[in-house]
Each structure stands twice: as C-alpha cells, then as structure tokens.
Amino acid sequence: MKQVFALVVLSCVFQSCQKDQVTTESFMTATVNNLSWVSDKNMAAAQLDFNDNTNGHNLSVGGHMENSLTDGSRYNLSIGVNSPVSRGKFYFNNTKEEASAIGGVYGNVITYKMNTNDFLSSSINGFVEITLLTDHEVGGNFEYDAVSYTKGLDRVPIDTVKVRSGRFRVPIVMVSGREWTAPK
C-alpha cells in the first residue's frame, strides 16, 4: 500500500517540478510486456523520504502514462529502494506480494485494462541500478517481473507484467524528513 501511496503522491507533485533544477529533459522508459512504454512528459519524478531506522533517505521513482498501449492497457510504473540511496545496483528481494521493509528494493505496476478491473502488480525479481545521483535528479536502469494476485486469503497469481530495458532520468521533486545532499 505504501508503494501505491508513493505513486499517488508522485503523480500529484509532478506538475510542481522546476525545470531549472534538471540539466536535461527528464524521462522514464521501458518495454512492458514487449510493448514500448514512455511516461508522459513531466509525469515522471522521484521522491526521497528520510527513514530514522536506516538514518538515510529512501528513494521512490514513478512514471505515469495516460494513453493506452496497443494492447488496450495503460501502465504506471514505480520503483523504490528502502535503504540509504546511493549509486549502485540493488536487486529486488521480494519473495511474495508485500511492501518491502528496511533494506527492501521493489517495483510496482498499476495496470488499467480496457473493460476490466485495475491491477496492482508487485515485483518478484529484478533490479534497480542508480547511475546518476545529484542533489536534484536521479537516473539509471531497471528491470523486473511484477505479479498480480487474486483478492482474499488464498491469493493466487493471475497476471505477470514483464518490465524490461527500463531507463530513467528524473527530477527529485520532493524530499521529506531531513535535508538531502547527494553522496559524493
């Protein structure tokens, strides 16, 4: 649920981005179920939340797409690192549908399918690689499989979304808890 909240918060603050903080145009792209996915312009951003338990900022990155792909679905993607953020490669450590706790790395997909219900898919494997980290922007690569489950106590996998060749370079639009200075 925390990932959904973070994605909603990110969606709300996307429009508040100040262009002068980012040195190049921001983007978030991927191949989703073998289809080319690109976040809408100014609809991809990052948020940093200070975590007292780890004494560092956790990272959430999200991208939003309004138009449907050729399969009739719309996808919103998010990734997160729940440990002090730094450059490097972080592997997802989810073994089932759950919000990652301290040290967790996760990815989510919200799928809006034409004439059907919406799905929230949580990552079961993959990685986030942070290659760019400044006071005002973050960038890198990501890849994961995300699974949707039936509702109720006996949760059964019903759909898998394959996210491949993900790339992002987005502004950090919100910092909470403590001031943020990128590690050198």
N, C-alpha and C positions, 0 to 999 in steps of 0.2 A: 504494500500500500504506500510505503514511503517513496518508492520509485514513481508511482503514479502521481503522488502529490508533487514531487520534484519536477516532473514533466509538465504538470499543470502550471506550477509557479514559473517555470522557464518560459512557457508559452505566453504567460501574462506579461513578462518583463522584456520579451524580445523587442518590442517596439521602443523601449527606452534606451536602446544601445546608442552610444555616441560614436559616430563614425571616426572621429579624430583619434580615438584610442586604438584603433586597429590599423596596422600598416598596410594590409591588403584586404580585398573583399573576402568576407567570411563564407564558408561553405560546409556542408556535410553531405557526403555522397556514399552510396553503397549499391551493391547488387542484392536485391531482395527477391528470393525465390526465382532467380535467373532473370529478373527484370531490373532495368536501370532505375534507381531511386535517387532523387535530389531534393533536399529540403527547399522549401520556398525561400525566396530572397528575404533576408532579415528574420528568418524564422528558425535559426539555429544559434544556440548560445550555451554558455557554461555558467555554473553556479558553484561557489565554494562555501561550505558550511564548516565552521570550527567545531571540532569534536574534543571535549575535555578529556575523554578516556585515552585518546591517542596523542593529545597535545599537538594536533595539526589539523589542517583543512582537508575535508573530504571533497571529492570532485564529482559533479553531475554534469553531463553534457546531453543535450537533447536537440532533436530536429523535427520539424513539423511539415507535412505536405497536405495541401488542400485538395488537389486534383487526384482522381483515381488513376492507377496504372492500367495497362491493357487488360489485366485480369479482373478489373472492376473493383479492386481493393485500394484503400488508402492506408498508408503506414506512417506511424510516428515512431521514431527510434530514440532510445536513450541508452546511455552507458554510464557507469559510475565506478569510482574507486573509493572505498570506505577505509582509507588509511592515509596518512600524510602524503599529499600528492607530490610527485617528483617525476623527472624524466625516467623512462624505463618501460619495460614490458610487464604487464600484470595479467596473469591468467585467471579466468573465471573459476570460482571454486564452489559453485552451486551444485548440490547433488540432487536437489528436488526443487519444486516451486517454493521459494522462500525469499524473504528480504535478507540480503547479506548483512551480517553483523560486522563488528570491528574486524578490519583486515579483509573484508569481502570485496569482490570485484564482480560486477553484474552487468547484464544488458537486458533491455526490455523492448518489446514491440507491442504497440497498440494497433490492432488491425480493425479497420472499418470495412466490412464486406457488404457489397450491394445486396439488398433484400435479405440479409441475415443479421444475426446478432454481432456485437462487437466482441473482440477477443483481446485479452491481455496475455502475452506470452513472455515467460521468463527464461533467461539463458540457462542452458545446462552445460555449455562448454564454450571455449573461445578465449579471446584476449582483447585487451586494450593496450596499445603502445603509444606512450606520450613522447613525442619527438621535439615539440616546441612548447615552452612554458615560460611566459613572461608575466609581468605584473598585470597585463591587460588582455592577454589572449593565450589560448592553448590549442595545440594541434597534434595530430597523429593518425594512427590507423586502428581499425578494429575489425573483428570478425567473430560471429557466434551463431549457434543454433538456439532458437527460443521455442519453448513448447507451451501450448495452451492445454488446460485441463478442464474436465467436466466439473460442475459445481457439486457441492455436497461432501460427505465424509469419504466416500470411496472415489477419490479423484483419479480419473483415467485420462491419459494423454489423448487429445483429439486432433491436434494440428501442430505441425512443426514449421516454423519460419526460418529459412536459411539466409543469414546475412553474411555476405562475402565482400571482400575488397573495399571495406569501409575506410573512408578518409574524412578528416575534419580539420578545420582551422576556424575557430570561433572566438568571439569576444567573451571575456568574463564579465557578465552583466550584473552579478550580484555576489556580494561577499557578506557573510553573516558571522557573528560571534566575536571575531577579532580581526584586526587589520591584516591584510595579505601582502606579503612581499615574496616574489618568486625565489626559489632557491637558486643559487649561482652555480 
